[in-house]
């Protein structure tokens, strides 16, 4: 809207830069989690996560760690990392959910054994998150205001060049997008190059807690598909800023879908 009001007809987006050159936290977090996976599996096998779940709400990092403990492939760890809910949380919300919820999406033609961990993460960030969500959202919001949005990083040549680069050109010592920062070092202030990553956040959480609160709370509170106590816990955690709005919104959309 701001671009339209400024009279701009075409705008550029950096979409693709994080996916190709390793800018997301997943590129750092997943390799670290793989290093402690053996310890997590041992803790799970000893019943540690079951004990924790009995004594505290299982909605934080502990539940995510339990999910990682059962995965060994990078592709499965990426799905666990990006998923809104863990298997335990889904069974809490919908107790009748079957224990085996594998949708078959792990059976990929992309063989991670032939690629590095970073390349595998990049592949899934591009083909799942970027392709299925970010490109769609960018197109919807730009067209809604009759503004043409272009994504130069998603150009075929740039993508082939970027994905073919060695991992060391992108990530090293916990620092990401190294080659992009090096290219811009002489023309961009150091404060910008070294600034922490910030996502583009819409005020959806505020909207859900104010104008839309009534309809969302009523819809989820009267659900015949979800466990009522768990839903009350989820809504309480959201109200106190302890879980992300996307979890509540996804449950609201699913409830509407199931009801209709």
ZADO-1210 file (C-alpha; in nm, 4 decimals, padded with zeros to 6 digits):
<atoms>
<atom x="00.0000" y="00.0000" z="00.0000" code="UNK" pos="1"/>
<atom x="00.2815" y="00.2420" z="00.0863" code="UNK" pos="2"/>
<atom x="00.4508" y="00.1716" z="-00.2492" code="UNK" pos="3"/>
<atom x="00.1238" y="00.2370" z="-00.4317" code="UNK" pos="4"/>
<atom x="00.0667" y="00.5618" z="-00.2418" code="UNK" pos="5"/>
<atom x="00.4207" y="00.6716" z="-00.3314" code="UNK" pos="6"/>
<atom x="00.3349" y="00.6286" z="-00.6988" code="UNK" pos="7"/>
<atom x="00.5575" y="00.3276" z="-00.7566" code="UNK" pos="8"/>
<atom x="00.4589" y="00.0814" z="-01.0269" code="UNK" pos="9"/>
<atom x="00.7362" y="-00.1767" z="-00.9825" code="UNK" pos="10"/>
<atom x="00.9187" y="-00.2834" z="-00.6648" code="UNK" pos="11"/>
<atom x="01.2019" y="-00.5282" z="-00.5942" code="UNK" pos="12"/>
<atom x="01.1998" y="-00.7998" z="-00.3295" code="UNK" pos="13"/>
<atom x="01.4920" y="-00.9838" z="-00.1727" code="UNK" pos="14"/>
<atom x="01.2886" y="-01.3046" z="-00.1651" code="UNK" pos="15"/>
<atom x="01.5161" y="-01.6001" z="-00.2334" code="UNK" pos="16"/>
<atom x="01.8269" y="-01.4522" z="-00.0755" code="UNK" pos="17"/>
<atom x="01.7789" y="-01.6358" z="00.2534" code="UNK" pos="18"/>
<atom x="01.6821" y="-01.9632" z="00.0893" code="UNK" pos="19"/>
<atom x="01.9744" y="-01.9718" z="-00.1548" code="UNK" pos="20"/>
<atom x="02.2495" y="-01.8164" z="00.0555" code="UNK" pos="21"/>
<atom x="02.1620" y="-01.9597" z="00.3969" code="UNK" pos="22"/>
<atom x="02.0064" y="-01.6661" z="00.5767" code="UNK" pos="23"/>
<atom x="01.7460" y="-01.8424" z="00.7916" code="UNK" pos="24"/>
<atom x="01.8102" y="-01.9639" z="01.1496" code="UNK" pos="25"/>
<atom x="01.7359" y="-02.3175" z="01.0260" code="UNK" pos="26"/>
<atom x="02.0755" y="-02.3229" z="00.8519" code="UNK" pos="27"/>
<atom x="02.2433" y="-02.2767" z="01.1907" code="UNK" pos="28"/>
<atom x="02.0011" y="-02.4540" z="01.4249" code="UNK" pos="29"/>
<atom x="01.9495" y="-02.7836" z="01.2403" code="UNK" pos="30"/>
<atom x="02.3221" y="-02.8705" z="01.2137" code="UNK" pos="31"/>
<atom x="02.3587" y="-02.7936" z="01.5852" code="UNK" pos="32"/>
<atom x="02.0613" y="-03.0132" z="01.6716" code="UNK" pos="33"/>
<atom x="02.2061" y="-03.2969" z="01.4652" code="UNK" pos="34"/>
<atom x="02.5168" y="-03.2886" z="01.6837" code="UNK" pos="35"/>
<atom x="02.3144" y="-03.3524" z="02.0016" code="UNK" pos="36"/>
<atom x="02.0648" y="-03.5897" z="01.8396" code="UNK" pos="37"/>
<atom x="02.2128" y="-03.8979" z="02.0040" code="UNK" pos="38"/>
<atom x="02.1706" y="-03.7407" z="02.3470" code="UNK" pos="39"/>
<atom x="01.8126" y="-03.6405" z="02.2668" code="UNK" pos="40"/>
<atom x="01.7272" y="-03.9931" z="02.1528" code="UNK" pos="41"/>
<atom x="01.8728" y="-04.1381" z="02.4720" code="UNK" pos="42"/>
<atom x="01.6732" y="-03.8914" z="02.6844" code="UNK" pos="43"/>
<atom x="01.3564" y="-03.9844" z="02.4936" code="UNK" pos="44"/>
<atom x="01.4179" y="-04.3582" z="02.5273" code="UNK" pos="45"/>
<atom x="01.4609" y="-04.3175" z="02.9028" code="UNK" pos="46"/>
<atom x="01.1180" y="-04.1480" z="02.9221" code="UNK" pos="47"/>
<atom x="01.2561" y="-03.8035" z="02.9975" code="UNK" pos="48"/>
<atom x="01.0150" y="-03.6181" z="02.7723" code="UNK" pos="49"/>
<atom x="00.7167" y="-03.8086" z="02.9139" code="UNK" pos="50"/>
<atom x="00.8139" y="-03.6979" z="03.2647" code="UNK" pos="51"/>
<atom x="00.8539" y="-03.3369" z="03.1522" code="UNK" pos="52"/>
<atom x="00.5138" y="-03.3412" z="02.9818" code="UNK" pos="53"/>
<atom x="00.3454" y="-03.4437" z="03.3079" code="UNK" pos="54"/>
<atom x="00.4864" y="-03.1546" z="03.5073" code="UNK" pos="55"/>
<atom x="00.4742" y="-02.8590" z="03.2678" code="UNK" pos="56"/>
<atom x="00.2791" y="-02.7344" z="02.9650" code="UNK" pos="57"/>
<atom x="00.4368" y="-02.9047" z="02.6655" code="UNK" pos="58"/>
<atom x="00.4289" y="-02.6131" z="02.4214" code="UNK" pos="59"/>
<atom x="00.7795" y="-02.4760" z="02.4342" code="UNK" pos="60"/>
<atom x="01.1227" y="-02.5847" z="02.3176" code="UNK" pos="61"/>
<atom x="01.1066" y="-02.9140" z="02.5071" code="UNK" pos="62"/>
<atom x="00.8368" y="-03.0470" z="02.2762" code="UNK" pos="63"/>
<atom x="01.0366" y="-02.9455" z="01.9705" code="UNK" pos="64"/>
<atom x="01.3423" y="-03.1225" z="02.1088" code="UNK" pos="65"/>
<atom x="01.1357" y="-03.4371" z="02.1541" code="UNK" pos="66"/>
<atom x="01.0330" y="-03.4174" z="01.7898" code="UNK" pos="67"/>
<atom x="01.3948" y="-03.3834" z="01.6795" code="UNK" pos="68"/>
<atom x="01.4946" y="-03.6808" z="01.8912" code="UNK" pos="69"/>
<atom x="01.2968" y="-03.9114" z="01.6664" code="UNK" pos="70"/>
<atom x="01.4464" y="-03.7861" z="01.3400" code="UNK" pos="71"/>
<atom x="01.7765" y="-03.8728" z="01.1766" code="UNK" pos="72"/>
<atom x="01.7412" y="-03.7428" z="00.8189" code="UNK" pos="73"/>
<atom x="01.8012" y="-03.3732" z="00.7522" code="UNK" pos="74"/>
<atom x="01.4771" y="-03.3549" z="00.5529" code="UNK" pos="75"/>
<atom x="01.2745" y="-03.4897" z="00.8469" code="UNK" pos="76"/>
<atom x="01.4519" y="-03.2581" z="01.0888" code="UNK" pos="77"/>
<atom x="01.3684" y="-02.9645" z="00.8650" code="UNK" pos="78"/>
<atom x="00.9986" y="-03.0609" z="00.8698" code="UNK" pos="79"/>
<atom x="01.0093" y="-03.0943" z="01.2482" code="UNK" pos="80"/>
<atom x="01.1791" y="-02.7535" z="01.2706" code="UNK" pos="81"/>
<atom x="00.9257" y="-02.5777" z="01.0491" code="UNK" pos="82"/>
<atom x="00.6084" y="-02.7511" z="01.1674" code="UNK" pos="83"/>
<atom x="00.3580" y="-02.5553" z="01.3750" code="UNK" pos="84"/>
<atom x="00.2799" y="-02.8489" z="01.6033" code="UNK" pos="85"/>
<atom x="00.4697" y="-03.1550" z="01.7175" code="UNK" pos="86"/>
<atom x="00.3209" y="-03.5024" z="01.7140" code="UNK" pos="87"/>
<atom x="00.2553" y="-03.4889" z="02.0904" code="UNK" pos="88"/>
<atom x="00.0826" y="-03.1517" z="02.0587" code="UNK" pos="89"/>
<atom x="-00.1398" y="-03.2755" z="01.7761" code="UNK" pos="90"/>
<atom x="-00.2477" y="-03.5721" z="01.9871" code="UNK" pos="91"/>
<atom x="-00.3232" y="-03.3320" z="02.2738" code="UNK" pos="92"/>
<atom x="-00.5389" y="-03.1153" z="02.0492" code="UNK" pos="93"/>
<atom x="-00.7063" y="-03.4065" z="01.8702" code="UNK" pos="94"/>
<atom x="-00.6754" y="-03.7140" z="02.0960" code="UNK" pos="95"/>
<atom x="-00.8245" y="-03.9451" z="01.8320" code="UNK" pos="96"/>
<atom x="-00.5452" y="-03.8695" z="01.5845" code="UNK" pos="97"/>
<atom x="-00.3693" y="-04.1893" z="01.4678" code="UNK" pos="98"/>
<atom x="-00.0226" y="-04.2426" z="01.6091" code="UNK" pos="99"/>
<atom x="00.1397" y="-04.2657" z="01.2656" code="UNK" pos="100"/>
<atom x="00.0838" y="-03.9357" z="01.0884" code="UNK" pos="101"/>
<atom x="00.3413" y="-03.9730" z="00.8103" code="UNK" pos="102"/>
<atom x="00.1975" y="-03.8167" z="00.4957" code="UNK" pos="103"/>
<atom x="00.4626" y="-03.9664" z="00.2723" code="UNK" pos="104"/>
<atom x="00.6191" y="-03.6289" z="00.1982" code="UNK" pos="105"/>
<atom x="00.9543" y="-03.7579" z="00.3236" code="UNK" pos="106"/>
<atom x="00.9898" y="-03.9863" z="00.0225" code="UNK" pos="107"/>
<atom x="01.1765" y="-03.7362" z="-00.1904" code="UNK" pos="108"/>
<atom x="01.3672" y="-03.7781" z="-00.5147" code="UNK" pos="109"/>
<atom x="01.6175" y="-03.5269" z="-00.3721" code="UNK" pos="110"/>
<atom x="01.8753" y="-03.7531" z="-00.2057" code="UNK" pos="111"/>
<atom x="02.0386" y="-03.5777" z="00.0884" code="UNK" pos="112"/>
<atom x="02.3128" y="-03.8423" z="00.1007" code="UNK" pos="113"/>
<atom x="02.4541" y="-03.6857" z="-00.2134" code="UNK" pos="114"/>
<atom x="02.4295" y="-03.3310" z="-00.0812" code="UNK" pos="115"/>
<atom x="02.5555" y="-03.1421" z="00.2204" code="UNK" pos="116"/>
<atom x="02.3362" y="-03.0618" z="00.5196" code="UNK" pos="117"/>
<atom x="02.3231" y="-02.6947" z="00.4146" code="UNK" pos="118"/>
<atom x="02.2272" y="-02.7815" z="00.0572" code="UNK" pos="119"/>
<atom x="01.9479" y="-03.0067" z="00.1814" code="UNK" pos="120"/>
<atom x="01.8095" y="-02.7337" z="00.4066" code="UNK" pos="121"/>
<atom x="01.8315" y="-02.4866" z="00.1182" code="UNK" pos="122"/>
<atom x="01.6415" y="-02.7259" z="-00.1082" code="UNK" pos="123"/>
<atom x="01.3522" y="-02.7561" z="00.1361" code="UNK" pos="124"/>
<atom x="01.3436" y="-02.3846" z="00.2164" code="UNK" pos="125"/>
<atom x="01.3119" y="-02.3135" z="-00.1568" code="UNK" pos="126"/>
<atom x="01.0734" y="-02.5899" z="-00.2606" code="UNK" pos="127"/>
<atom x="00.8480" y="-02.5805" z="00.0459" code="UNK" pos="128"/>
<atom x="00.8532" y="-02.2515" z="00.2326" code="UNK" pos="129"/>
<atom x="00.9410" y="-02.0126" z="-00.0508" code="UNK" pos="130"/>
<atom x="00.7529" y="-02.1853" z="-00.3308" code="UNK" pos="131"/>
<atom x="00.4365" y="-02.2745" z="-00.1396" code="UNK" pos="132"/>
<atom x="00.4017" y="-01.9715" z="00.0854" code="UNK" pos="133"/>
<atom x="00.6297" y="-01.6734" z="00.0280" code="UNK" pos="134"/>
<atom x="00.5953" y="-01.6461" z="-00.3501" code="UNK" pos="135"/>
<atom x="00.2200" y="-01.6871" z="-00.3228" code="UNK" pos="136"/>
<atom x="00.1905" y="-01.4254" z="-00.0477" code="UNK" pos="137"/>
<atom x="00.4117" y="-01.1804" z="-00.2369" code="UNK" pos="138"/>
<atom x="00.2024" y="-01.2137" z="-00.5497" code="UNK" pos="139"/>
<atom x="-00.1272" y="-01.1783" z="-00.3623" code="UNK" pos="140"/>
<atom x="-00.0316" y="-00.8652" z="-00.1705" code="UNK" pos="141"/>
<atom x="00.1415" y="-00.6883" z="-00.4587" code="UNK" pos="142"/>
<atom x="-00.1424" y="-00.7557" z="-00.7038" code="UNK" pos="143"/>
<atom x="-00.3968" y="-00.6445" z="-00.4432" code="UNK" pos="144"/>
<atom x="-00.2508" y="-00.2942" z="-00.4820" code="UNK" pos="145"/>
<atom x="-00.1723" y="-00.3157" z="-00.8551" code="UNK" pos="146"/>
<atom x="00.2031" y="-00.3078" z="-00.7948" code="UNK" pos="147"/>
<atom x="00.4384" y="-00.5293" z="-00.9927" code="UNK" pos="148"/>
<atom x="00.6789" y="-00.7110" z="-00.7639" code="UNK" pos="149"/>
<atom x="00.9968" y="-00.8622" z="-00.9039" code="UNK" pos="150"/>
<atom x="01.2184" y="-01.1188" z="-00.7319" code="UNK" pos="151"/>
<atom x="01.5679" y="-01.1085" z="-00.8917" code="UNK" pos="152"/>
<atom x="01.7149" y="-01.3710" z="-00.6565" code="UNK" pos="153"/>
<atom x="01.4651" y="-01.6239" z="-00.7939" code="UNK" pos="154"/>
<atom x="01.5996" y="-01.5684" z="-01.1449" code="UNK" pos="155"/>
<atom x="01.7036" y="-01.9024" z="-01.2971" code="UNK" pos="156"/>
<atom x="02.0678" y="-01.7970" z="-01.3461" code="UNK" pos="157"/>
<atom x="02.1039" y="-01.6567" z="-00.9928" code="UNK" pos="158"/>
<atom x="01.9487" y="-01.9651" z="-00.8359" code="UNK" pos="159"/>
<atom x="02.1726" y="-02.2044" z="-01.0299" code="UNK" pos="160"/>
<atom x="02.4797" y="-01.9962" z="-00.9465" code="UNK" pos="161"/>
<atom x="02.3906" y="-01.9644" z="-00.5777" code="UNK" pos="162"/>
<atom x="02.3021" y="-02.3279" z="-00.5192" code="UNK" pos="163"/>
<atom x="02.6246" y="-02.4415" z="-00.6878" code="UNK" pos="164"/>
<atom x="02.8469" y="-02.2391" z="-00.4530" code="UNK" pos="165"/>
<atom x="03.0327" y="-02.4213" z="-00.1733" code="UNK" pos="166"/>
<atom x="02.8699" y="-02.3940" z="00.1696" code="UNK" pos="167"/>
<atom x="03.1716" y="-02.1994" z="00.2993" code="UNK" pos="168"/>
<atom x="03.0812" y="-01.9124" z="00.0665" code="UNK" pos="169"/>
<atom x="02.7457" y="-01.8794" z="00.2420" code="UNK" pos="170"/>
<atom x="02.7816" y="-01.9824" z="00.6068" code="UNK" pos="171"/>
<atom x="03.0796" y="-01.9961" z="00.8398" code="UNK" pos="172"/>
<atom x="03.1296" y="-01.9540" z="01.2130" code="UNK" pos="173"/>
<atom x="02.7608" y="-01.8890" z="01.2728" code="UNK" pos="174"/>
<atom x="02.7543" y="-01.6057" z="01.0170" code="UNK" pos="175"/>
<atom x="02.5191" y="-01.6303" z="00.7196" code="UNK" pos="176"/>
<atom x="02.4915" y="-01.4989" z="00.3610" code="UNK" pos="177"/>
<atom x="02.8645" y="-01.4339" z="00.3566" code="UNK" pos="178"/>
<atom x="02.9080" y="-01.3842" z="-00.0184" code="UNK" pos="179"/>
<atom x="02.6222" y="-01.1345" z="-00.0381" code="UNK" pos="180"/>
<atom x="02.7632" y="-00.9326" z="00.2495" code="UNK" pos="181"/>
<atom x="03.1099" y="-00.9390" z="00.0952" code="UNK" pos="182"/>
<atom x="02.9789" y="-00.8082" z="-00.2361" code="UNK" pos="183"/>
<atom x="02.8057" y="-00.5199" z="-00.0575" code="UNK" pos="184"/>
<atom x="03.0780" y="-00.4452" z="00.1978" code="UNK" pos="185"/>
<atom x="03.2133" y="-00.1410" z="00.0121" code="UNK" pos="186"/>
<atom x="02.8733" y="00.0190" z="-00.0486" code="UNK" pos="187"/>
<atom x="02.6609" y="-00.0686" z="00.2557" code="UNK" pos="188"/>
<atom x="02.7309" y="00.0521" z="00.6123" code="UNK" pos="189"/>
<atom x="02.8741" y="-00.2068" z="00.8493" code="UNK" pos="190"/>
<atom x="02.5853" y="-00.1488" z="01.0915" code="UNK" pos="191"/>
<atom x="02.3444" y="-00.2795" z="00.8284" code="UNK" pos="192"/>
<atom x="02.5597" y="-00.5725" z="00.7189" code="UNK" pos="193"/>
<atom x="02.5997" y="-00.6928" z="01.0774" code="UNK" pos="194"/>
<atom x="02.2490" y="-00.6107" z="01.1975" code="UNK" pos="195"/>
<atom x="02.0473" y="-00.9065" z="01.3352" code="UNK" pos="196"/>
<atom x="01.7952" y="-01.0609" z="01.0998" code="UNK" pos="197"/>
<atom x="01.4452" y="-00.9137" z="01.1176" code="UNK" pos="198"/>
<atom x="01.1407" y="-01.0699" z="00.9608" code="UNK" pos="199"/>
<atom x="00.8674" y="-00.8756" z="00.7850" code="UNK" pos="200"/>
<atom x="00.5890" y="-00.8990" z="01.0410" code="UNK" pos="201"/>
<atom x="00.2276" y="-00.8014" z="00.9854" code="UNK" pos="202"/>
<atom x="00.0209" y="-00.7005" z="01.2938" code="UNK" pos="203"/>
<atom x="-00.1929" y="-01.0145" z="01.2710" code="UNK" pos="204"/>
<atom x="-00.1399" y="-01.1002" z="01.6375" code="UNK" pos="205"/>
<atom x="-00.2848" y="-00.7651" z="01.7467" code="UNK" pos="206"/>
<atom x="-00.5811" y="-00.8091" z="01.5136" code="UNK" pos="207"/>
<atom x="-00.6496" y="-01.1569" z="01.6540" code="UNK" pos="208"/>
<atom x="-00.6368" y="-01.0252" z="02.0107" code="UNK" pos="209"/>
<atom x="-00.8660" y="-00.7314" z="01.9395" code="UNK" pos="210"/>
<atom x="-01.1103" y="-00.7064" z="01.6486" code="UNK" pos="211"/>
<atom x="-01.1094" y="-01.0787" z="01.5696" code="UNK" pos="212"/>
<atom x="-01.0822" y="-01.2135" z="01.9225" code="UNK" pos="213"/>
<atom x="-01.4542" y="-01.2783" z="01.9700" code="UNK" pos="214"/>
<atom x="-01.5058" y="-01.4875" z="01.6586" code="UNK" pos="215"/>
<atom x="-01.1805" y="-01.6844" z="01.7041" code="UNK" pos="216"/>
<atom x="-01.2377" y="-01.7594" z="02.0734" code="UNK" pos="217"/>
<atom x="-01.6030" y="-01.8567" z="02.0119" code="UNK" pos="218"/>
<atom x="-01.5186" y="-02.0781" z="01.7155" code="UNK" pos="219"/>
<atom x="-01.2399" y="-02.2687" z="01.8898" code="UNK" pos="220"/>
<atom x="-01.4145" y="-02.2788" z="02.2275" code="UNK" pos="221"/>
<atom x="-01.7201" y="-02.4501" z="02.0791" code="UNK" pos="222"/>
<atom x="-01.5252" y="-02.6964" z="01.8642" code="UNK" pos="223"/>
<atom x="-01.6460" y="-03.0555" z="01.8632" code="UNK" pos="224"/>
<atom x="-01.3206" y="-03.1715" z="01.7020" code="UNK" pos="225"/>
<atom x="-01.0610" y="-03.0374" z="01.9484" code="UNK" pos="226"/>
<atom x="-00.9936" y="-03.1147" z="02.3133" code="UNK" pos="227"/>
<atom x="-01.1507" y="-02.8249" z="02.5019" code="UNK" pos="228"/>
<atom x="-00.8975" y="-02.8098" z="02.7855" code="UNK" pos="229"/>
<atom x="-00.6064" y="-02.8075" z="02.5411" code="UNK" pos="230"/>
<atom x="-00.7690" y="-02.5334" z="02.3359" code="UNK" pos="231"/>
<atom x="-00.8181" y="-02.3231" z="02.6498" code="UNK" pos="232"/>
<atom x="-00.4499" y="-02.3722" z="02.7302" code="UNK" pos="233"/>
<atom x="-00.3466" y="-02.2728" z="02.3760" code="UNK" pos="234"/>
<atom x="-00.5629" y="-01.9589" z="02.3800" code="UNK" pos="235"/>
<atom x="-00.4271" y="-01.8649" z="02.7233" code="UNK" pos="236"/>
<atom x="-00.0683" y="-01.9048" z="02.6068" code="UNK" pos="237"/>
<atom x="-00.1396" y="-01.6954" z="02.2994" code="UNK" pos="238"/>
<atom x="-00.3029" y="-01.4220" z="02.5047" code="UNK" pos="239"/>
<atom x="00.0106" y="-01.4079" z="02.7228" code="UNK" pos="240"/>
<atom x="00.2430" y="-01.3982" z="02.4184" code="UNK" pos="241"/>
<atom x="00.3871" y="-01.7441" z="02.4869" code="UNK" pos="242"/>
<atom x="00.3008" y="-01.9050" z="02.1525" code="UNK" pos="243"/>
<atom x="00.2955" y="-01.7643" z="01.8004" code="UNK" pos="244"/>
<atom x="-00.0294" y="-01.6423" z="01.6480" code="UNK" pos="245"/>
<atom x="00.0098" y="-01.8803" z="01.3519" code="UNK" pos="246"/>
<atom x="-00.0695" y="-02.1782" z="01.5735" code="UNK" pos="247"/>
<atom x="-00.4017" y="-02.0343" z="01.6856" code="UNK" pos="248"/>
<atom x="-00.4861" y="-01.9153" z="01.3354" code="UNK" pos="249"/>
<atom x="-00.4146" y="-02.2565" z="01.1846" code="UNK" pos="250"/>
<atom x="-00.6477" y="-02.4191" z="01.4391" code="UNK" pos="251"/>
<atom x="-00.9167" y="-02.1626" z="01.3617" code="UNK" pos="252"/>
<atom x="-00.8897" y="-02.2316" z="00.9869" code="UNK" pos="253"/>
<atom x="-00.8914" y="-02.6092" z="01.0449" code="UNK" pos="254"/>
<atom x="-01.1959" y="-02.5804" z="01.2713" code="UNK" pos="255"/>
<atom x="-01.3832" y="-02.3818" z="01.0047" code="UNK" pos="256"/>
<atom x="-01.2853" y="-02.6379" z="00.7397" code="UNK" pos="257"/>
<atom x="-01.3948" y="-02.9352" z="00.9504" code="UNK" pos="258"/>
<atom x="-01.7214" y="-02.7717" z="01.0487" code="UNK" pos="259"/>
<atom x="-01.8180" y="-02.6913" z="00.6902" code="UNK" pos="260"/>
</atoms>
